[in-house]
């Protein structure tokens, strides 16, 4: 799914994003921390937030939350991983961002928000359809009338699978092999990482549930939201048959039903 250097193979109190992941998460995910990845996303979310508040589900180390807060948008986050949030707190401005520790599919925080967001494929960390539906409902309950819920997620790469194949490699080198494994019958997916150090190999994996744009639209309907816009990226690129990901925006109807 993404060429990250560390993914724990055993789930703990911090989910799959414990201390060993959090310590090197920003470096391992360097390309999405670059300005050309962050700036368009922050501008997009700031536009939707307007003068209101922003809620980030899976806030992590604050990649988007901190620059969004620097724009003057009040930001609150929900995250299961104390280790990831600790890294956020270490950064300039990190102490000024409110964070609630918990499962973002069900955890509630006080107040209403103009925009809620779930980025960088994180919807797939919820490994059942019910949990993903719960997440939509939770986001909708946090939104004020007219507010929006934004998801950034990959398009499943099933077109790359010939008959009989279940894996799609995304990194191959002399010391590392990384691939995504798909189970089409259940929409289960897992990312696997094999590293070779001093001639010895180690294996780590993390589970996901891949999800289609149309399925997300139905989840939104169940939560009382409606699709407002869908793009191939944060800069507003058109979503097409060849798009590898999408940024989708669902809207909570205004109080008058308009």
Backbone as CSV, one residue per row, in Angstrom:
resi,resn,N_x,N_y,N_z,CA_x,CA_y,CA_z,C_x,C_y,C_z
1,UNK,0.811,-1.202,0.000,0.000,0.000,0.000,0.843,1.249,0.000
2,UNK,1.903,1.267,0.794,2.787,2.421,0.818,4.152,1.947,1.279
3,UNK,5.196,2.523,0.744,6.549,2.062,1.014,7.038,2.622,2.339
4,UNK,6.499,2.099,3.445,6.893,2.535,4.773,7.920,1.573,5.344
5,UNK,8.845,2.116,6.102,9.949,1.311,6.594,9.583,0.428,7.779
6,UNK,8.584,0.797,8.559,8.293,0.027,9.759,6.803,-0.157,9.942
7,UNK,6.365,-1.402,9.953,5.002,-1.746,10.299,5.079,-2.930,11.250
8,UNK,4.506,-2.785,12.416,4.562,-3.859,13.388,3.682,-5.012,12.943
9,UNK,4.103,-6.217,13.245,3.343,-7.375,12.862,2.386,-7.848,13.933
10,UNK,2.436,-7.280,15.124,1.566,-7.703,16.213,0.835,-6.482,16.743
11,UNK,-0.490,-6.563,16.809,-1.284,-5.431,17.265,-1.144,-5.280,18.765
12,UNK,-0.970,-4.034,19.246,-0.865,-3.753,20.664,-1.829,-2.667,21.066
13,UNK,-1.558,-2.036,22.224,-2.441,-0.994,22.729,-2.552,0.172,21.770
14,UNK,-1.493,0.437,21.005,-1.489,1.522,20.029,-1.859,1.043,18.628
15,UNK,-2.549,-0.081,18.546,-2.851,-0.649,17.239,-1.567,-1.091,16.559
16,UNK,-1.466,-0.864,15.271,-0.265,-1.234,14.524,0.708,-0.068,14.407
17,UNK,0.478,0.981,15.199,1.310,2.175,15.130,1.895,2.469,16.511
18,UNK,2.609,1.473,17.046,3.240,1.606,18.343,4.562,2.361,18.283
19,UNK,5.333,2.244,19.317,6.548,3.041,19.474,7.540,2.830,18.339
20,UNK,7.734,1.589,17.904,8.738,1.332,16.871,8.347,1.967,15.537
21,UNK,7.028,2.077,15.281,6.560,2.744,14.074,6.620,4.251,14.246
22,UNK,6.107,4.734,15.397,6.017,6.181,15.631,7.380,6.851,15.597
23,UNK,8.404,6.170,16.105,9.735,6.759,16.181,10.252,7.187,14.816
24,UNK,9.948,6.396,13.784,10.486,6.674,12.454,9.412,6.927,11.407
25,UNK,8.183,7.160,11.869,7.065,7.295,10.931,7.273,8.450,9.953
26,UNK,7.652,9.613,10.452,7.791,10.771,9.570,8.859,10.548,8.510
27,UNK,9.988,9.945,8.890,11.052,9.677,7.922,10.629,8.599,6.930
28,UNK,9.949,7.566,7.435,9.546,6.463,6.558,8.490,6.894,5.560
29,UNK,7.700,7.907,5.925,6.639,8.401,5.038,7.031,9.714,4.399
30,UNK,8.314,9.908,4.161,8.851,11.206,3.752,8.144,11.864,2.594
31,UNK,7.742,11.097,1.583,7.170,11.713,0.393,5.846,12.400,0.678
32,UNK,5.073,11.899,1.646,3.798,12.558,1.936,3.963,13.711,2.916
33,UNK,5.164,13.876,3.465,5.462,15.028,4.316,6.060,16.177,3.515
34,UNK,6.361,15.940,2.244,6.917,16.989,1.399,5.873,18.074,1.150
35,UNK,6.358,19.297,0.911,5.454,20.435,0.744,4.474,20.224,-0.402
36,UNK,4.917,19.572,-1.492,4.022,19.404,-2.634,2.890,18.425,-2.347
37,UNK,3.017,17.634,-1.277,1.929,16.756,-0.846,1.086,17.411,0.241
38,UNK,1.732,18.111,1.148,1.032,18.694,2.294,0.253,19.951,1.922
39,UNK,0.863,20.858,1.195,0.251,22.167,0.952,-1.103,22.091,0.251
40,UNK,-1.250,21.305,-0.829,-2.573,21.233,-1.464,-3.635,20.632,-0.544
41,UNK,-3.250,19.635,0.261,-4.210,19.017,1.176,-4.661,20.006,2.239
42,UNK,-3.719,20.754,2.787,-4.050,21.727,3.825,-4.924,22.842,3.252
43,UNK,-4.610,23.302,2.059,-5.420,24.341,1.430,-6.839,23.837,1.179
44,UNK,-6.965,22.598,0.742,-8.266,21.984,0.474,-9.098,21.936,1.754
45,UNK,-8.491,21.458,2.849,-9.208,21.329,4.116,-9.523,22.686,4.724
46,UNK,-8.617,23.639,4.568,-8.863,24.984,5.088,-10.056,25.623,4.381
47,UNK,-10.166,25.383,3.084,-11.308,25.924,2.331,-12.617,25.364,2.869
48,UNK,-12.649,24.075,3.148,-13.864,23.460,3.656,-14.163,23.882,5.092
49,UNK,-13.109,24.088,5.877,-13.315,24.492,7.271,-13.870,25.900,7.366
50,UNK,-13.442,26.784,6.463,-13.879,28.173,6.540,-13.506,28.775,7.879
51,UNK,-14.497,29.310,8.574,-14.262,29.876,9.901,-14.608,28.895,11.015
52,UNK,-14.857,27.641,10.635,-15.235,26.646,11.620,-14.073,25.818,12.121
53,UNK,-14.396,24.709,12.764,-13.411,23.801,13.356,-13.205,22.590,12.463
54,UNK,-12.017,21.992,12.579,-11.676,20.803,11.803,-11.409,19.636,12.740
55,UNK,-11.936,18.468,12.395,-11.707,17.235,13.137,-10.934,16.280,12.246
56,UNK,-9.761,15.832,12.709,-8.994,14.851,11.925,-9.045,13.504,12.620
57,UNK,-9.611,12.520,11.937,-9.640,11.150,12.415,-8.318,10.495,12.039
58,UNK,-7.645,9.883,13.023,-6.313,9.349,12.764,-5.308,10.469,12.580
59,UNK,-5.216,11.359,13.548,-4.387,12.567,13.418,-2.899,12.245,13.379
60,UNK,-2.495,11.132,13.955,-1.097,10.698,13.879,-0.117,11.695,14.443
61,UNK,0.945,11.949,13.697,2.002,12.859,14.156,1.761,14.302,13.733
62,UNK,0.574,14.586,13.194,0.213,15.967,12.891,0.643,16.475,11.540
63,UNK,0.835,15.579,10.576,1.304,15.988,9.247,0.428,17.082,8.641
64,UNK,-0.879,16.946,8.718,-1.796,17.957,8.181,-2.356,18.860,9.273
65,UNK,-2.527,18.323,10.464,-3.158,19.094,11.537,-2.345,20.321,11.915
66,UNK,-1.035,20.186,12.002,-0.213,21.311,12.451,-0.200,22.462,11.446
67,UNK,0.047,22.213,10.153,-0.022,23.337,9.214,-1.434,23.904,9.078
68,UNK,-2.446,23.073,9.263,-3.821,23.580,9.227,-4.069,24.512,10.414
69,UNK,-3.572,24.127,11.581,-3.708,24.984,12.762,-2.948,26.295,12.585
70,UNK,-1.793,26.232,11.906,-1.025,27.461,11.678,-1.773,28.431,10.757
71,UNK,-2.709,27.924,9.991,-3.544,28.783,9.149,-4.677,29.440,9.942
72,UNK,-4.767,29.089,11.215,-5.801,29.670,12.055,-7.043,28.824,12.202
73,UNK,-7.022,27.583,11.678,-8.169,26.689,11.806,-8.052,25.913,13.115
74,UNK,-9.029,26.005,14.020,-8.990,25.185,15.235,-9.113,23.702,14.866
75,UNK,-8.164,22.894,15.329,-8.114,21.480,14.951,-8.191,20.612,16.196
76,UNK,-8.999,19.564,16.117,-9.010,18.527,17.147,-8.825,17.193,16.437
77,UNK,-8.122,16.265,17.089,-7.862,14.973,16.485,-8.296,13.823,17.361
78,UNK,-8.528,12.678,16.726,-8.779,11.417,17.415,-7.762,10.409,16.893
79,UNK,-7.123,9.697,17.800,-6.147,8.682,17.379,-6.021,7.624,18.454
80,UNK,-5.853,6.384,18.032,-5.696,5.277,18.975,-4.292,5.209,19.560
81,UNK,-3.293,5.718,18.817,-1.893,5.518,19.172,-1.336,6.666,20.011
82,UNK,-1.079,6.385,21.265,-0.428,7.378,22.129,0.989,7.674,21.650
83,UNK,1.642,6.661,21.074,3.006,6.849,20.591,3.049,7.854,19.443
84,UNK,2.090,7.771,18.530,2.042,8.721,17.422,1.717,10.122,17.927
85,UNK,0.767,10.221,18.831,0.383,11.526,19.377,1.534,12.150,20.150
86,UNK,2.339,11.329,20.816,3.498,11.859,21.526,4.449,12.565,20.574
87,UNK,4.605,12.056,19.349,5.464,12.721,18.360,4.845,14.044,17.925
88,UNK,3.528,14.078,17.806,2.852,15.340,17.492,3.162,16.374,18.567
89,UNK,3.080,15.966,19.822,3.297,16.890,20.936,4.705,17.461,20.960
90,UNK,5.651,16.739,20.403,7.042,17.194,20.400,7.303,18.280,19.368
91,UNK,6.395,18.467,18.428,6.605,19.418,17.341,6.109,20.811,17.733
92,UNK,6.657,21.861,17.109,6.183,23.220,17.397,4.677,23.340,17.159
93,UNK,3.977,23.825,18.171,2.535,23.964,18.077,1.763,22.714,18.433
94,UNK,2.461,21.618,18.687,1.790,20.354,18.970,0.956,20.364,20.228
95,UNK,1.383,21.127,21.223,0.630,21.197,22.478,-0.674,21.969,22.333
96,UNK,-0.818,22.707,21.237,-2.011,23.535,21.058,-3.126,22.814,20.304
97,UNK,-2.855,21.622,19.828,-3.854,20.844,19.095,-4.488,19.839,20.053
98,UNK,-5.800,19.917,20.190,-6.487,18.970,21.063,-6.546,17.590,20.441
99,UNK,-6.309,16.549,21.260,-6.357,15.169,20.778,-7.084,14.313,21.799
100,UNK,-7.974,13.479,21.312,-8.648,12.485,22.135,-8.142,11.112,21.729
101,UNK,-7.694,10.317,22.694,-7.196,8.973,22.419,-8.386,8.019,22.328
102,UNK,-8.479,7.309,21.219,-9.549,6.345,21.056,-9.694,5.892,19.619
103,UNK,-10.611,4.966,19.420,-10.928,4.431,18.087,-11.732,5.480,17.333
104,UNK,-11.208,5.939,16.200,-11.889,7.042,15.515,-13.212,6.622,14.868
105,UNK,-13.505,5.322,14.841,-14.793,4.880,14.309,-15.932,5.099,15.295
106,UNK,-15.604,5.240,16.575,-16.659,5.322,17.591,-16.456,6.428,18.623
107,UNK,-15.256,6.948,18.766,-14.967,7.924,19.824,-15.601,9.271,19.507
108,UNK,-16.287,9.857,20.481,-16.924,11.149,20.319,-16.146,12.218,21.084
109,UNK,-16.156,13.423,20.544,-15.578,14.581,21.221,-16.634,15.677,21.247
110,UNK,-16.437,16.645,22.117,-17.435,17.691,22.299,-17.425,18.680,21.129
111,UNK,-18.592,19.254,20.858,-18.688,20.320,19.881,-18.993,19.829,18.482
112,UNK,-19.233,20.786,17.592,-19.523,20.497,16.187,-18.402,21.035,15.314
113,UNK,-18.227,20.435,14.136,-17.113,20.751,13.252,-17.627,21.065,11.855
114,UNK,-16.893,21.956,11.176,-17.217,22.277,9.789,-16.723,21.212,8.831
115,UNK,-15.610,20.566,9.183,-15.050,19.526,8.325,-14.425,18.444,9.189
116,UNK,-14.622,17.201,8.791,-13.931,16.053,9.368,-13.158,15.384,8.245
117,UNK,-11.979,14.861,8.555,-11.153,14.268,7.505,-10.518,12.973,7.974
118,UNK,-10.262,12.095,7.001,-9.615,10.804,7.227,-8.762,10.545,5.997
119,UNK,-7.448,10.733,6.110,-6.587,10.806,4.934,-5.596,9.643,4.872
120,UNK,-4.831,9.608,3.774,-3.703,8.682,3.598,-4.104,7.224,3.803
121,UNK,-5.240,6.818,3.188,-5.694,5.423,3.200,-6.161,4.912,4.555
122,UNK,-6.329,5.800,5.529,-6.567,5.346,6.900,-7.927,4.711,7.084
123,UNK,-8.904,4.978,6.214,-10.187,4.283,6.302,-9.981,2.778,6.204
124,UNK,-8.927,2.342,5.511,-8.689,0.912,5.323,-8.106,0.255,6.567
125,UNK,-7.653,1.060,7.548,-7.217,0.478,8.818,-8.380,-0.125,9.597
126,UNK,-9.594,0.274,9.256,-10.789,-0.359,9.816,-11.066,-1.592,8.964
127,UNK,-10.916,-2.765,9.551,-10.822,-3.983,8.748,-12.143,-4.729,8.599
128,UNK,-13.264,-4.092,8.933,-14.567,-4.676,8.633,-15.457,-3.610,8.018
129,UNK,-16.420,-4.044,7.219,-17.357,-3.097,6.626,-18.136,-2.359,7.708
130,UNK,-18.525,-3.073,8.762,-19.294,-2.437,9.826,-18.511,-1.314,10.488
131,UNK,-17.222,-1.533,10.730,-16.404,-0.485,11.345,-16.295,0.726,10.435
132,UNK,-16.205,0.497,9.129,-16.136,1.611,8.189,-17.461,2.375,8.155
133,UNK,-18.580,1.670,8.215,-19.888,2.322,8.298,-19.988,3.121,9.594
134,UNK,-19.539,2.535,10.695,-19.550,3.230,11.983,-18.741,4.518,11.914
135,UNK,-17.638,4.485,11.189,-16.792,5.668,11.050,-17.540,6.789,10.344
136,UNK,-18.262,6.448,9.283,-19.058,7.466,8.590,-20.109,8.060,9.520
137,UNK,-20.763,7.212,10.277,-21.791,7.707,11.194,-21.183,8.588,12.276
138,UNK,-20.018,8.187,12.757,-19.344,8.979,13.781,-18.940,10.343,13.236
139,UNK,-18.397,10.356,12.023,-18.032,11.630,11.409,-19.257,12.514,11.222
140,UNK,-20.344,11.916,10.732,-21.559,12.694,10.487,-22.106,13.304,11.769
141,UNK,-22.020,12.560,12.866,-22.530,13.064,14.137,-21.719,14.246,14.651
142,UNK,-20.462,14.339,14.236,-19.615,15.452,14.656,-19.820,16.702,13.798
143,UNK,-20.428,16.545,12.634,-20.519,17.668,11.700,-21.702,18.576,12.020
144,UNK,-21.490,19.873,11.839,-22.596,20.815,11.876,-23.361,20.722,10.561
145,UNK,-24.632,21.170,10.508,-25.355,21.160,9.234,-24.574,21.906,8.150
146,UNK,-24.459,21.293,6.991,-23.656,21.859,5.915,-22.191,21.487,5.976
147,UNK,-21.766,20.789,7.037,-20.376,20.374,7.174,-20.026,19.223,6.244
148,UNK,-18.741,18.953,6.101,-18.278,17.961,5.134,-17.333,16.936,5.758
149,UNK,-17.367,15.745,5.195,-16.471,14.652,5.576,-15.614,14.326,4.369
150,UNK,-14.285,14.328,4.555,-13.328,14.136,3.466,-12.522,12.862,3.699
151,UNK,-12.448,12.036,2.690,-11.602,10.839,2.746,-10.646,10.852,1.556
152,UNK,-9.375,10.546,1.831,-8.374,10.303,0.794,-7.991,8.831,0.881
153,UNK,-8.170,8.093,-0.209,-7.885,6.656,-0.166,-7.552,6.155,-1.567
154,UNK,-6.764,5.116,-1.620,-6.370,4.503,-2.875,-7.557,3.831,-3.562
155,UNK,-7.463,3.676,-4.862,-8.366,2.816,-5.618,-7.755,1.417,-5.603
156,UNK,-8.495,0.399,-5.194,-7.917,-0.955,-5.148,-7.280,-1.336,-6.481
157,UNK,-6.105,-1.951,-6.399,-5.307,-2.214,-7.597,-5.581,-3.596,-8.185
158,UNK,-6.827,-3.990,-8.209,-7.157,-5.325,-8.699,-6.884,-5.488,-10.182
159,UNK,-6.849,-4.378,-10.929,-6.544,-4.477,-12.361,-5.129,-4.983,-12.605
160,UNK,-4.281,-4.922,-11.584,-2.908,-5.399,-11.722,-2.783,-6.899,-11.450
161,UNK,-3.883,-7.551,-11.079,-3.837,-8.970,-10.724,-4.293,-9.836,-11.892
162,UNK,-3.398,-10.605,-12.502,-3.836,-11.586,-13.493,-4.519,-12.753,-12.783
163,UNK,-5.265,-13.585,-13.496,-5.923,-14.732,-12.865,-4.940,-15.585,-12.067
164,UNK,-5.332,-15.905,-10.850,-4.510,-16.757,-10.001,-3.501,-16.027,-9.144
165,UNK,-3.287,-14.726,-9.382,-2.313,-13.970,-8.587,-3.037,-13.171,-7.517
166,UNK,-2.449,-13.091,-6.327,-3.076,-12.376,-5.222,-2.226,-11.234,-4.683
167,UNK,-1.004,-11.046,-5.197,-0.099,-10.051,-4.640,0.332,-9.034,-5.680
168,UNK,0.482,-7.779,-5.226,0.984,-6.696,-6.060,2.228,-6.119,-5.393
169,UNK,3.429,-6.328,-5.946,4.634,-5.766,-5.328,4.703,-4.263,-5.539
170,UNK,5.204,-3.548,-4.528,5.407,-2.112,-4.692,6.814,-1.673,-4.319
171,UNK,7.664,-2.610,-3.883,9.075,-2.291,-3.682,9.867,-3.586,-3.803
172,UNK,10.899,-3.570,-4.637,11.768,-4.725,-4.794,13.207,-4.233,-4.876
173,UNK,14.038,-4.692,-3.951,15.460,-4.358,-3.973,16.233,-5.528,-3.393
174,UNK,17.557,-5.372,-3.310,18.391,-6.461,-2.808,18.151,-6.740,-1.328
175,UNK,17.645,-5.755,-0.588,17.478,-5.929,0.861,16.038,-5.785,1.322
176,UNK,15.119,-5.543,0.396,13.718,-5.388,0.798,12.781,-5.833,-0.309
177,UNK,11.718,-6.521,0.113,10.597,-6.829,-0.776,9.334,-6.395,-0.032
178,UNK,8.481,-5.692,-0.734,7.225,-5.258,-0.130,6.102,-5.454,-1.136
179,UNK,4.979,-5.964,-0.653,3.864,-6.236,-1.553,2.544,-6.171,-0.794
180,UNK,1.483,-5.906,-1.540,0.126,-5.955,-1.016,-0.521,-7.254,-1.454
181,UNK,-1.210,-7.904,-0.537,-1.918,-9.158,-0.843,-3.423,-8.906,-0.740
182,UNK,-4.161,-9.308,-1.767,-5.595,-9.092,-1.841,-6.347,-10.417,-1.691
183,UNK,-7.461,-10.375,-0.959,-8.406,-11.481,-0.899,-9.723,-10.949,-1.454
184,UNK,-9.961,-11.208,-2.721,-11.067,-10.570,-3.429,-12.413,-10.954,-2.836
185,UNK,-12.558,-12.181,-2.353,-13.857,-12.635,-1.853,-14.304,-11.880,-0.612
186,UNK,-13.359,-11.364,0.174,-13.701,-10.714,1.442,-13.292,-9.244,1.495
187,UNK,-12.627,-8.748,0.453,-12.062,-7.404,0.417,-10.998,-7.197,1.502
188,UNK,-10.466,-8.283,2.019,-9.337,-8.177,2.941,-8.073,-7.899,2.142
189,UNK,-7.174,-7.169,2.763,-5.922,-6.796,2.125,-4.863,-6.715,3.207
190,UNK,-3.639,-6.989,2.880,-2.562,-6.842,3.853,-1.298,-6.405,3.134
191,UNK,-0.546,-5.533,3.798,0.753,-5.104,3.284,1.838,-5.893,4.002
192,UNK,2.791,-6.412,3.239,3.847,-7.256,3.787,5.207,-6.648,3.459
193,UNK,6.114,-6.740,4.418,7.443,-6.172,4.282,8.470,-7.228,4.702
194,UNK,9.360,-7.570,3.795,10.449,-8.502,4.076,11.756,-7.736,3.954
195,UNK,12.514,-7.664,5.047,13.792,-6.956,5.067,14.919,-7.934,5.347
196,UNK,16.037,-7.730,4.658,17.212,-8.574,4.847,18.344,-7.715,5.405
197,UNK,18.793,-8.050,6.606,19.883,-7.336,7.272,20.932,-8.362,7.687
198,UNK,22.159,-8.174,7.223,23.249,-9.106,7.535,22.880,-10.549,7.173
199,UNK,22.202,-10.694,6.053,21.873,-12.027,5.573,20.680,-12.673,6.236
200,UNK,20.022,-11.975,7.163,18.874,-12.542,7.867,17.615,-11.752,7.500
201,UNK,16.542,-12.480,7.212,15.300,-11.846,6.807,14.313,-11.709,7.952
202,UNK,13.509,-10.656,7.895,12.420,-10.468,8.860,11.164,-10.076,8.095
203,UNK,10.024,-10.441,8.644,8.748,-10.187,7.968,7.808,-9.442,8.894
204,UNK,7.135,-8.395,8.345,6.118,-7.659,9.086,4.919,-7.482,8.173
205,UNK,3.745,-7.376,8.774,2.549,-7.168,7.961,1.532,-6.350,8.742
206,UNK,0.606,-5.750,8.015,-0.474,-4.987,8.624,-1.732,-5.233,7.800
207,UNK,-2.868,-5.476,8.468,-4.097,-5.785,7.723,-4.886,-4.535,7.360
208,UNK,-5.638,-4.617,6.268,-6.517,-3.547,5.825,-7.806,-4.162,5.273
209,UNK,-8.759,-3.299,5.011,-9.922,-3.692,4.193,-10.056,-2.669,3.084
210,UNK,-9.847,-3.088,1.838,-9.957,-2.139,0.741,-11.430,-1.841,0.467
211,UNK,-11.684,-0.676,-0.111,-13.057,-0.222,-0.280,-13.165,0.588,-1.565
212,UNK,-14.287,0.418,-2.256,-14.510,1.075,-3.539,-15.204,2.423,-3.364
213,UNK,-15.018,3.360,-4.294,-15.708,4.647,-4.189,-17.220,4.511,-4.055
214,UNK,-17.833,3.638,-4.856,-19.283,3.476,-4.781,-19.727,2.927,-3.438
215,UNK,-18.918,2.050,-2.843,-19.239,1.514,-1.522,-19.169,2.615,-0.466
216,UNK,-18.172,3.488,-0.582,-18.069,4.620,0.331,-19.278,5.545,0.195
217,UNK,-19.755,5.740,-1.032,-20.933,6.575,-1.239,-22.151,5.994,-0.530
218,UNK,-22.286,4.677,-0.555,-23.404,4.039,0.132,-23.257,4.175,1.643
219,UNK,-22.039,4.025,2.152,-21.805,4.243,3.574,-22.191,5.661,3.976
220,UNK,-21.854,6.606,3.116,-22.214,7.995,3.386,-23.728,8.156,3.444
221,UNK,-24.445,7.533,2.516,-25.901,7.616,2.529,-26.473,7.052,3.824
222,UNK,-25.928,5.937,4.290,-26.391,5.343,5.543,-26.185,6.285,6.724
223,UNK,-25.170,7.153,6.604,-24.871,8.113,7.670,-25.580,9.449,7.471
224,UNK,-26.412,9.547,6.426,-27.130,10.785,6.176,-26.324,11.835,5.448
225,UNK,-25.265,11.412,4.740,-24.422,12.336,3.985,-24.646,12.123,2.491
226,UNK,-24.271,13.087,1.689,-24.391,12.966,0.243,-23.102,13.436,-0.418
227,UNK,-22.756,12.768,-1.513,-21.527,13.106,-2.224,-21.615,14.514,-2.799
228,UNK,-20.577,15.303,-2.538,-20.526,16.656,-3.080,-19.498,16.774,-4.203
229,UNK,-18.341,16.136,-4.018,-17.304,16.218,-5.044,-16.324,15.068,-4.872
230,UNK,-15.685,14.697,-5.960,-14.659,13.643,-5.930,-13.574,14.003,-6.918
231,UNK,-12.327,13.929,-6.460,-11.174,14.298,-7.274,-10.136,13.195,-7.226
232,UNK,-9.198,13.269,-8.142,-8.094,12.316,-8.168,-6.972,12.720,-7.210
233,UNK,-6.991,13.953,-6.739,-5.962,14.444,-5.817,-6.418,15.735,-5.175
234,UNK,-5.589,16.247,-4.271,-5.926,17.427,-3.487,-5.944,18.707,-4.330
235,UNK,-5.295,18.692,-5.489,-5.273,19.876,-6.334,-6.484,19.957,-7.258
236,UNK,-7.432,19.045,-7.100,-8.634,19.083,-7.907,-8.501,18.441,-9.267
237,UNK,-7.590,17.477,-9.398,-7.450,16.763,-10.660,-8.703,15.896,-10.901
238,UNK,-9.170,15.785,-12.136,-10.367,14.989,-12.410,-10.178,13.526,-12.011
239,UNK,-11.232,12.932,-11.476,-11.226,11.506,-11.152,-11.640,10.733,-12.390
240,UNK,-10.776,9.798,-12.821,-10.999,9.055,-14.059,-10.802,7.556,-13.839
241,UNK,-10.985,6.791,-14.913,-10.759,5.343,-14.851,-9.321,4.994,-14.481
242,UNK,-8.379,5.908,-14.718,-6.970,5.634,-14.464,-6.483,6.196,-13.121
243,UNK,-7.349,6.812,-12.362,-6.936,7.405,-11.088,-6.514,6.316,-10.107
244,UNK,-5.402,6.551,-9.422,-4.881,5.584,-8.462,-5.408,5.843,-7.054
245,UNK,-5.998,7.008,-6.821,-6.607,7.313,-5.535,-7.709,8.335,-5.767
246,UNK,-8.456,8.645,-4.711,-9.447,9.698,-4.827,-9.553,10.468,-3.512
247,UNK,-9.918,11.722,-3.648,-10.265,12.577,-2.522,-11.750,12.872,-2.676
248,UNK,-12.545,12.342,-1.761,-13.999,12.447,-1.860,-14.538,13.301,-0.720
249,UNK,-15.566,14.077,-1.026,-16.169,14.985,-0.058,-17.666,14.711,0.009
250,UNK,-18.152,14.345,1.196,-19.571,14.166,1.422,-20.072,15.272,2.348
251,UNK,-21.296,15.695,2.134,-21.848,16.835,2.837,-23.036,16.425,3.702
252,UNK,-23.100,16.991,4.898,-24.260,16.818,5.767,-25.297,17.862,5.372
253,UNK,-26.529,17.467,5.075,-27.521,18.450,4.637,-27.687,19.580,5.651
254,UNK,-27.950,20.764,5.124,-28.202,21.907,5.990,-29.476,21.677,6.782
255,UNK,-29.658,22.455,7.841,-30.776,22.253,8.745,-32.116,22.365,8.045
256,UNK,-32.203,23.159,6.977,-33.465,23.315,6.249,-33.639,22.261,5.168
257,UNK,-32.670,21.297,5.109,-32.749,20.212,4.144,-32.264,20.583,2.762
258,UNK,-31.755,21.805,2.579,-31.280,22.244,1.264,-29.979,21.580,0.893
